[in-house]
Amino acid sequence: MPSIPWEEMTALAKKAHSHAYAPYSKLQVGAAVWTGNRIHAGCNVENASFGLTVCAERHALACAVAQGERPLALLVLAQTPRPLVPCGACRQVLWELCAEDLPMACCTLSGQRLSFVLRDLLPSAFEKGFIPS
């Protein structure tokens, strides 16, 4: 696999971050997924009906899937005191659509960074194998 373009992913996540719609939480989040072919960025889009809110990670992932691609790496960026990790819903969607060894980086605008792989973030994941066929 070619090296992951973390710097370019960070720049695109930062741009998406600036477009986030977060009037309720005031927490703007940007994300970028790299598919090997291109980088897809996304931002969080909140809704007064909170369950309808779309997280930045799922937004970027959906953009990749819409192009027939799957992520080979994920970056999440937020202006928080420490790196923000994906919520439970995002972790579950990532597990369904990505490899369990998906490289992930969670970053702050000030440059702090956590790096890990998906299986470290979601051990003992619920997966489609649990659903009877």
N, C-alpha and C positions, 0 to 999 in steps of 0.2 A: 504494500500500500504506500502511495506517495505520502510525504510528510503533511501533516495537518496544517492548514493556513490559519493558525490561531490569530495572528495580527489582523488579517483581513476580516476574519469572523468578528473580532472585537469591534472593528470600525463599523461594520454593517449592523451589528447589534446595538451599538451606540446610536447610530442614526435612527434605527427602529425605536429605540428607547425614547428618543425625543418626540416620537409621534404617538406614544401610548395615550390611551384615553382612560384616565384614572381619576375621575372627579370625586369618587367616594373614599378610596383608600389613600389617595395622593401618592401611591407607590407605583412609579413608572418602571416597567421592566422591558428589556429588549432581549431577544434571543436570536441565535443563528445556528443553522445546521448545515454541515458540509456533506455533500453526497459523492464527492470525488469528481463530479462534473461541474458543480457550481455551489454557491452558498445561497441559502434561502433565509431571509430574516423575518422576524415577527415581533409584535409587541402585544402587551396585554390590552384588552378592550373590555372595560367594565360595563355593567348594566345595573340599573336600580333593582332589578330582580337578580340578586347576587349569583344564583345558580346558573345564570346565563352568561356570566363573565367567561371570557376566553383568555387563558394564560398565554404569555409570549411563547413559551416552549411549544405548546400545542398549535399555536398559530404558525410558527415556522415549520413545524413538522407537517402540518396540513398542506402548506405551500409546496413542500418537497413531494409529498404523496400525490398531489394534484398534477405534478409533472412526471409521474411514474417513477419517482426516485425514492430511495431510502437513505436516511442519514448514516454517515460513517463517523461523525463527531458532532457534539452539541456544545454550545457556549451560552451561558445565561449571564446577563449583566444588569445590575441595579445600583441605584444610589442609596446604599444601605451601609450601616456601620461595619458589617461583616458580609461575606458572600452569601447570597440568597440561593438556596437549593430548590429544585422543583418540588411542587406540592405532591400529595399522594395521587391525585387524579392524573397529573402529568407523568408521574413515575409509571403508573399503570399503562397509560397510552404508549409511552416510550417502550415499555417491555413488550407490548404487543407488536410493535412495528420495527423495532431495532434489535440489533444483536446484544446479548447480555454483557458483552465486553465493550460496548459503546464508550469511547473516551468522552469525558465530560469535563468542562471547566466552568466554575461559577465565580464571577468576578464582581468587584465593586468599581465604581467610576474612579475611585482613588488608587486603584491598582492591586488591591488584595485579591488573591486567587486561591481557590480550592480545586484540586484535580482528583478525579477518581473515575471508575467505570460504573456503568449502570447497575451491575449485580451487587456492587458495594452499597448502593443507595437503596436497593429494593431486594433484600435477601428473602428467600422463601416466597417469591412472587406468585400471585394467582395467575394462571395461564390457561390457554384454551384446552390443554390436555385434561383439565378438571371437568370440562363440560362433556357429558355423555354424547356420543355420536349416534 
